[in-house]
Amino acid sequence: MPETKQFIEQNKEDFLKELSDFLSIPSVSTAPEHVGDVAKCAEWVSDNLQAIGLKNVEIFKTAGHPIVYGEWLEAGENAPTVLFYGHYDVQPTDPIELWTNPPFEPTIRDGKIFARGAVDDKGQVFLQMKALQSLFKNNAGKLPVNVKLLIEGEEEIGSINLEGFLKEYAEKLKCDTVLVSDTAMYRDGQPSLVYGLRGLCYVEVSVTGPNRDLHSGSFGGTLENPLNALCSIIDSLKDRYGRISVNGFYENVLDLTPQEKEEFAGLNFDEKGYLEELQIPMTYGESGFSTLERVWARPTLDVNGIWGGFTGSGAKTVLPSKAQAKISMRLVPNQTADEIAKKVEAYIKSIAPPTVKVEVEFLHGADPVLTPMDTPGMKAAQRALKKAFGVDSVFTREGGSIPIVLLFDRILKAPTVLMGFGLHSENTHSPDEHFNLHNLFKGIEATAYFYEEMANEKK
């Protein structure tokens, strides 16, 4: 495909201008004040899909934010059908003061584009669209396979309306392979295919004591301080070796195979570089496992936020009426979010002192995923990545969650290819999020190759 590669090279500046326009829209799905911006972003995606040659492009309204769909089904019934999934919504920008440039004013420096959504997931959605555009331009308006695109606006808030959409339009979305670009490469220059994702169980713990905040001098020593009680509960959730103390937490965990352990070790993880990048003296985690094993294949429990009492400047001697914490657990096969939520709630209530009232609310969950590594899509992706990057890809897992992958398997009965082009160092969900432009353009090239290679795979 020399013509396609040449088209990409010749249009880099135009592509970057378009990407900047896309990134400039503050499509923060969790913020009510940005509802209009999210809708505007859906329109932008729709307009772009139509402009590059997709057909039957529609914006579907949901109870929340819109879903954009487009298709091109003229390769014939004997050609494979690929469904691309991505999202156009982004995370909030806080803390805003830590951004070098405003998060919705895309800036290019040091060969990277900086903006909220640059790599998660607008930049990766964009490269998919440009890959299809490149194929259209150099193949007389045709694609080598049938293609469907499903791009939603609620991934960052749990894809709350997507399951219903998949069930309602299962026939419309029917495909042979699902393609997702929302993951990272193992390291710069080393393309990767992700075959495992951890799940998530997210709870909020509330500890309530007296019916109002109290003076610590007048009442101190006569009642349980909810903040003290909450800290004690949290401290009891893990032991000194990093192992989670919740009863039955590990009973369904699927251990790594000896071959997987060997392959992880063969990736030569740069422990020293990891410490230097994060500016920490040493790693910490469940005893007896390597860093890669901990982040890819072991469950976790972490406090994501804790609050209560007085947190302003200066001093205020107060015993708070209530203290709260948000706690997340990353799950691995064969754990489930519902199972873990029940076990965590039961354990917390069993260790809570009788002097306070404790409530545990399950906020959000996603089950872990393992995808087969020998599907036609995976084989096509391996060949495509080697063509673009010049080296063999590696199979990896991800510590994060993409709940939709499990739904594709359960509802559409289609295997997923997780072929992403970001890097773990690109500040996803953090200030100064960015995307390496070399990998952006290589991603366009590799994706174009992927569709060509899929045409060579039998349905």
Disulfide bonds with the S-S distance in Angstrom:
none
